[in-house]
Amino acid sequence: MLLSDGSADSLLGNLAGDFVRGVDLSSLPAPMQAGVALHRAVDRFTDSHPAVAASRARLPKLWRHYRGVLVDVFYDHFLACDFEAHAGEPLDAFATRVYAALRDHHDRLPPRLQSAAPVMIERDWLHAYAHIEGLELVLRGMSRRAKREVALHEATAALREHYTALKSDFEVFFPQLVQFASRNSM
C-alpha cells in the first residue's frame, strides 16, 4: 500500500492484490486495476530478490512452504517498526488514511477484501505489525485461513532468533523495492 501513488483507489488496489483471485479485474476502477498490477509486479520482484532469498533460507526447514509468506510478514514488521524513516510519514497517519479508504470505498472492494476490511480495521493490523505479539495475532489469523492447519504464529521464534540478520536483509531489499515500484507504477 505504501508503494501506491497515494490515491485511495491505488492504495486499495495494491492491498486488493492479495484478495482478487477469481475476480474479474475489469470490474474494478482503472486506478485500482493499476494498483493490483503493481502489487503483482512487486510480488515478482520480491520473489526473485537475493536478500529475500537469504531471509527465506534463514528460516527453519519446517516452514518450507510458508517461508515466502513469513518473510513478507517479517519485512512488514521491520517497515512498521521504523515506518516514518521509510515512508516519510508517521504510521498513525498512514493507518488512518488506509482505514478511511477501506471504510469509504467498502462497496467497491473485491468480496474477500470486503470481508477482511472490518477485521483489519478493528484489530488495527497496520499497528499490530510493529510488535511481535501483534505479528503472532496476524499469523494466527492467516493460519485459520490456510488450506491445511498450520501454526504460523510459532514462526515468530525464528524471527526472534534471526532478528538482526533478517532486519539487515530488509534494509538491503526495501530501498531497491521502492526504486523498482517508482519505475513500474502504472
C-alpha positions as CSV (number, residue, x, y, z in Angstrom):
1,M,0.0,0.0,0.0
2,L,2.9,2.3,0.8
3,L,4.1,1.9,-2.8
4,S,0.8,3.1,-4.3
5,D,0.5,6.5,-6.0
6,G,-1.3,7.8,-2.9
7,S,-4.8,7.9,-4.2
8,A,-7.4,5.8,-2.4
9,D,-8.0,3.6,-5.5
10,S,-4.3,2.9,-6.0
11,L,-3.8,2.2,-2.3
12,L,-6.8,-0.2,-2.2
13,G,-5.7,-1.8,-5.5
14,N,-2.3,-2.5,-4.0
15,L,-3.9,-4.1,-1.0
16,A,-6.5,-5.9,-3.1
17,G,-3.8,-7.8,-4.9
18,D,-4.0,-10.4,-2.1
19,F,-7.8,-10.6,-2.4
20,V,-8.7,-10.7,-6.1
21,R,-8.2,-14.4,-7.0
22,G,-11.2,-15.3,-9.2
23,V,-12.3,-11.6,-9.5
24,D,-12.9,-10.0,-12.9
25,L,-10.4,-7.2,-12.7
26,S,-12.2,-5.2,-15.3
27,S,-15.0,-4.7,-12.8
28,L,-12.6,-2.6,-10.7
29,P,-11.9,1.1,-11.3
30,A,-8.8,1.7,-13.6
31,P,-6.6,3.0,-10.7
32,M,-7.5,0.0,-8.6
33,Q,-6.6,-2.3,-11.5
34,A,-3.2,-0.5,-11.8
35,G,-2.7,-1.0,-8.0
36,V,-3.3,-4.7,-8.4
37,A,-0.9,-4.8,-11.4
38,L,1.7,-3.0,-9.2
39,H,1.1,-5.4,-6.4
40,R,1.8,-8.4,-8.7
41,A,4.9,-6.8,-10.1
42,V,6.2,-6.1,-6.6
43,D,5.5,-9.8,-5.7
44,R,7.5,-11.0,-8.7
45,F,10.4,-8.6,-7.8
46,T,10.3,-9.7,-4.2
47,D,10.2,-13.4,-5.0
48,S,13.4,-13.1,-7.1
49,H,15.4,-10.7,-4.9
50,P,18.6,-12.2,-3.4
51,A,18.0,-10.5,0.1
52,V,14.6,-12.1,0.3
53,A,16.1,-15.5,-0.7
54,A,18.7,-15.1,2.0
55,S,15.9,-14.3,4.5
56,R,13.9,-17.4,3.4
57,A,17.0,-19.5,3.8
58,R,17.4,-18.3,7.4
59,L,14.0,-19.9,8.4
60,P,13.9,-23.5,9.6
61,K,13.0,-26.2,7.1
62,L,9.7,-26.9,8.8
63,W,8.4,-23.6,7.4
64,R,9.4,-24.6,3.8
65,H,6.1,-23.9,2.1
66,Y,5.4,-20.8,4.1
67,R,8.8,-19.1,4.1
68,G,7.9,-16.5,1.5
69,V,4.7,-15.5,3.4
70,L,6.6,-15.4,6.6
71,V,9.4,-13.2,5.2
72,D,6.7,-10.8,3.8
73,V,5.2,-10.5,7.2
74,F,8.6,-10.1,8.9
75,Y,9.5,-7.4,6.4
76,D,6.2,-5.7,7.1
77,H,7.2,-5.8,10.8
78,F,10.5,-4.0,10.1
79,L,8.7,-1.5,8.0
80,A,6.2,-0.8,10.7
81,C,8.9,-0.5,13.4
82,D,10.6,2.3,11.6
83,F,7.8,3.5,9.4
84,E,8.4,7.2,9.4
85,A,12.0,6.8,8.3
86,H,10.9,4.6,5.4
87,A,7.7,6.3,4.4
88,G,8.2,9.9,5.3
89,E,5.0,10.0,7.4
90,P,4.1,8.5,10.8
91,L,2.4,5.1,10.9
92,D,-0.6,6.6,12.7
93,A,-1.3,9.0,9.7
94,F,-0.8,6.2,7.2
95,A,-3.1,3.8,9.1
96,T,-5.7,6.4,9.4
97,R,-5.6,7.0,5.7
98,V,-5.8,3.3,4.8
99,Y,-8.6,2.6,7.2
100,A,-10.6,5.6,5.9
101,A,-10.2,4.4,2.4
102,L,-11.3,0.9,3.3
103,R,-14.5,2.3,5.0
104,D,-15.2,5.0,2.4
105,H,-14.8,2.6,-0.6
106,H,-16.1,-0.6,1.0
107,D,-18.8,-1.1,-1.6
108,R,-16.1,-1.1,-4.4
109,L,-13.8,-3.6,-2.8
110,P,-13.5,-7.2,-4.1
111,P,-15.7,-9.5,-1.9
112,R,-12.8,-11.1,0.0
113,L,-11.4,-7.7,0.9
114,Q,-14.9,-6.5,1.9
115,S,-14.9,-9.4,4.4
116,A,-11.4,-8.7,5.7
117,A,-11.5,-4.9,5.9
118,P,-13.6,-4.6,9.1
119,V,-11.4,-7.1,10.9
120,M,-8.3,-5.3,9.6
121,I,-9.6,-2.0,11.0
122,E,-11.0,-3.4,14.2
123,R,-7.8,-5.3,15.1
124,D,-5.6,-2.4,13.7
125,W,-3.4,-4.7,11.7
126,L,-1.1,-1.9,10.5
127,H,0.0,-1.1,14.0
128,A,0.0,-4.8,15.1
129,Y,2.8,-5.4,12.6
130,A,5.1,-3.2,14.7
131,H,5.1,-5.7,17.6
132,I,6.0,-9.3,17.6
133,E,2.9,-10.0,19.8
134,G,0.8,-8.3,17.1
135,L,2.5,-10.4,14.4
136,E,1.5,-13.5,16.3
137,L,-2.1,-12.5,16.2
138,V,-1.9,-11.7,12.4
139,L,-0.2,-15.0,11.8
140,R,-2.8,-16.9,13.8
141,G,-5.5,-15.3,11.6
142,M,-3.5,-16.4,8.5
143,S,-3.3,-19.9,9.9
144,R,-7.0,-20.1,10.2
145,R,-7.4,-19.2,6.5
146,A,-4.7,-21.7,5.3
147,K,-5.8,-24.8,3.4
148,R,-4.0,-27.0,5.9
149,E,-3.8,-26.3,9.7
150,V,-0.5,-24.7,10.4
151,A,0.6,-22.8,13.5
152,L,2.3,-19.9,11.6
153,H,2.4,-17.8,14.8
154,E,5.1,-20.1,16.1
155,A,7.4,-18.8,13.3
156,T,8.0,-15.7,15.4
157,A,10.6,-17.8,17.3
158,A,12.6,-17.8,14.1
159,L,12.1,-14.0,13.8
160,R,13.4,-13.6,17.3
161,E,16.4,-15.9,16.7
162,H,17.4,-14.3,13.4
163,Y,16.1,-10.7,14.0
164,T,19.3,-8.8,13.3
165,A,20.1,-10.8,10.1
166,L,16.5,-10.6,8.8
167,K,16.4,-6.9,9.5
168,S,19.7,-6.4,7.6
169,D,18.2,-8.3,4.7
170,F,15.2,-6.0,4.8
171,E,17.4,-2.9,4.9
172,V,19.1,-4.1,1.7
173,F,15.9,-5.0,0.0
174,F,13.5,-2.2,0.8
175,P,15.2,0.8,-0.9
176,Q,15.6,-1.3,-4.0
177,L,11.9,-2.2,-3.9
178,V,10.9,1.4,-3.6
179,Q,13.0,2.2,-6.7
180,F,11.5,-0.7,-8.6
181,A,8.0,0.4,-7.7
182,S,8.6,4.0,-8.6
183,R,9.8,2.9,-12.1
184,N,6.9,0.4,-12.5
185,S,3.9,2.5,-11.3
186,M,1.1,2.2,-13.8
